[in-house]
Amino acid sequence: SKRRAQYAIVSRVSSSGEDDASPGGGGTSSDSSRRSRSCSCRRTSSPSPPSPVEYDLSTQTQKTFRDALSDLRSYMRGPKSDTLLLLFATAIITPLCKLAGTSPILGFLASGMLLGPNGFGVISGIHTTETLAELGIVFFLFEMGIELSVERLKSMKKDVFGLGLSQYAITAVVIGLAAKAFGGLSGPASIVVGGALSLSSSAFVLQLIKDKKELATRFGKASFGVLLLQDLAVVPLLVATPILAGSGSLAGALGSAFVKAAMALSGIALAGRFALNPLFKTVATANSQEAFLGVILLTALGMSFLTEGLGLSNTLGAFLAGVLISETKYKYQVEADIAPFRGILLGLFFVTVGFEIDVGLIARNLPMVSAIVASILGLKAGILTLLCKAFGLSGSTAVRTGLILSQGGEFAFVAFGLARSLGILDKATTKMLLTCVSLTMALTPLLDQVGTNIAKKMEEGSDYTHYLGQDDDAREITGGPDPGFVVVVGYGVVGKVVCDLLDKKFVKYVGMEKDPKKAIQARNKGLPVFFGDIGRTEVAEAFKVGKAKAVIVTIADKAEATRAVIALRRMYPDKPIFARAKDADHAKRLQTTLDVAAMVPILPEDNLLLTLPFGGAVLRSLGFPSEEVNYILAEKRKELLSGKELERFEEESVLTQLGLELPDEDDDDESVSETKFEPNVEKEPEVLKPLLKQVVEANMAPASKKKEIGVESEEETPSSSSEEEINVREEKLEAL
């Protein structure tokens, strides 16, 4: 009906226009044509105004469009828009930071600054976002617990209760005294500030270490041990804060804390021993991915809420839950299922840290903020570096550990918030401290990079004893009544794969390489690979090979591998030896004549993917379950088939077919051709040239010179008689 009415109006307007053109239907044809031309000229010179109907339609459309947008904005306002914005940020920040070559953590912090209350104020539900972000830390520590079994935690007791406890106690006292002397804080406030600022950020540090795959290194173990003790130290800090405010007695609070801790730990232990395995087994038999994911979330969140409800750290409960699951056969499936949740929620945590960075406050109080941030970083880094040296860590490892743990931690937000609610800290001081802690956390990626560069320079500037196994790192691995380490002879392609797999199982090892260039380059990266000939008695004794659990020979050359195995079997008749054989005949002779477990790697030997079965066999020979070994090999295979590793393999394959070799080839296999690809060969670093000479001369020095550096030697080079003996043994082996 509306359309018909509009049509009628238009028709009347049109008819009235025609009547005006020829009034009464009369007039000559010349007048009519003249009027027509005049009307045409008017139409072309100026457009006719819109009709009332057209104007009403346009206005109605615009009003409808504005109303729709207004309804959409009102509908999306609040949690819905917050959720979409945060998901968009977590989805796009990581790729952009990868393209820019920076850490994604900095991108999350920047987005938090812009979207939070101190920026444009786009995110309205700050409390809801922070609650979700806390779950990210819970799942992250849960995953860390899965990677560490009870036996591995026992092996880290020196780092946890020695280094970690010393760091927390000394740092808390020093920062507390500095806060009282220079900040003018009261006694209770300085104690809370010292205890809170002594904590470091588990989320930031462990994420950086995990990204660089350094959790199994000496640096990674020391950092993780300190962080684990700090999680335990949260308990007495939160217990002591109300006492400092004057509410409650010390004896009652300590007694209550002890009872609650006993309840939480015993409850988790009983649940893990009697309920966890049957529960996971029942759910796994249903073959339902949803049910299995549900029981994972129940375990992680349930134990986290249990410890938090009893006054302990929620991350401690999640970590212990992960440790319990690490003892089951479902650990790898659990780790794979929980990874997506952990990644998204942990990104939200970094965004919430950016919420606390107040750019206006920093601009107004720039000198004070800079002084506080520099003091926190300097004191914590200096104290921890000195403690690491006191506990036997090398200088480069101590510097890296001190710098990466120098920031404030996420639990400082909890401690400062509690102190403010109890009246220990005022609002302005709390805001200043939270801003400074957030800035120190934002500087963590930069501090890690600085520590890496300093450690690299220190490694390159070390003397030759650093490469001969006469430094703190080697003594720490081989020392002790029951070291339980493995000796890997040869650090070529196969040796690297074996060492990498041992790292994944947290097995201590010592690598030995005859090529000084390879040994120096690996040592400069912080790896426990040293220069030496395992066939020489004094070298084997210096590295305490007799105390090792096993010896793994990965040398590619047939004669060199046989010589090393013969020497080892002569020195250690009962030592388990696992050797790489050149072919099936070589493997058979080693097994039958020297009682050695030998295996032939799948050809071609220059492909890391085809050397994985050898590494898997090594882990099985050391007693690890087959299902764990298979999972580790699968993960390593995925790693090798991704990104730059795959490009490297393709490049090697093409150059090999052309009869060329890549520069700086790390493989110790035989060269496929004598032709070298000279134009792009990278020159050997100048720092390596004198080191090569020193390392070789020190290892081949006469007895008088060896005594000066604490290593005994018989001859400068292997004598011709020893070579003849080896040849005779070879002939006997071939005859057998």
HELIX and SHEET records of a PDB file:
HELIX    1   1 LYS A    2  ALA A   21  1                                  20    
HELIX    2   2 PRO A   23  GLY A   25  5                                   3    
HELIX    3   3 SER A   29  SER A   45  1                                  17    
HELIX    4   4 PRO A   52  MET A   76  1                                  25    
HELIX    5   5 PRO A   79  ALA A  100  1                                  22    
HELIX    6   6 PRO A  104  LEU A  115  1                                  12    
HELIX    7   7 ILE A  126  GLU A  147  1                                  22    
HELIX    8   8 VAL A  150  SER A  155  1                                   6    
HELIX    9   9 LYS A  157  LYS A  157  1                                   1    
HELIX   10  10 LYS A  158  GLY A  164  3                                   7    
HELIX   11  11 LEU A  165  PHE A  182  1                                  18    
HELIX   12  12 GLY A  187  LEU A  197  1                                  11    
HELIX   13  13 SER A  202  ASP A  211  1                                  10    
HELIX   14  14 ARG A  218  LEU A  244  1                                  27    
HELIX   15  15 LEU A  250  LEU A  270  1                                  21    
HELIX   16  16 ALA A  271  LEU A  276  3                                   6    
HELIX   17  17 ASN A  277  THR A  285  1                                   9    
HELIX   18  18 GLN A  289  GLY A  309  1                                  21    
HELIX   19  19 ASN A  314  SER A  326  1                                  13    
HELIX   20  20 LYS A  331  PHE A  355  1                                  25    
HELIX   21  21 VAL A  359  ARG A  364  1                                   6    
HELIX   22  22 LEU A  366  ALA A  390  1                                  25    
HELIX   23  23 GLY A  395  ILE A  404  1                                  10    
HELIX   24  24 PHE A  411  SER A  421  1                                  11    
HELIX   25  25 LYS A  427  ALA A  442  1                                  16    
HELIX   26  26 THR A  444  GLU A  460  1                                  17    
HELIX   27  27 TYR A  464  TYR A  467  5                                   4    
HELIX   28  28 ASP A  472  THR A  478  1                                   7    
HELIX   29  29 VAL A  493  LYS A  504  1                                  12    
HELIX   30  30 PRO A  516  ASN A  524  1                                   9    
HELIX   31  31 THR A  537  ALA A  542  1                                   6    
HELIX   32  32 VAL A  545  LYS A  547  5                                   3    
HELIX   33  33 LYS A  558  MET A  571  1                                  14    
HELIX   34  34 ALA A  584  LEU A  594  1                                  11    
HELIX   35  35 LEU A  608  THR A  611  5                                   4    
HELIX   36  36 LEU A  612  SER A  621  1                                  10    
HELIX   37  37 SER A  626  LEU A  640  1                                  15    
HELIX   38  38 LYS A  644  GLN A  657  1                                  14    
HELIX   39  39 LEU A  688  ASN A  699  1                                  12    
HELIX   40  40 ALA A  703  GLU A  708  1                                   6    
HELIX   41  41 SER A  720  ALA A  735  1                                  16    
SHEET    1   A 6 VAL A 529  PHE A 531  0                                        
SHEET    2   A 6 TYR A 509  GLU A 513  1                                        
SHEET    3   A 6 VAL A 486  VAL A 489  1                                        
SHEET    4   A 6 ALA A 550  VAL A 553  1                                        
SHEET    5   A 6 ILE A 577  ARG A 580  1                                        
SHEET    6   A 6 ALA A 597  MET A 599  1                                        
END                                                                             
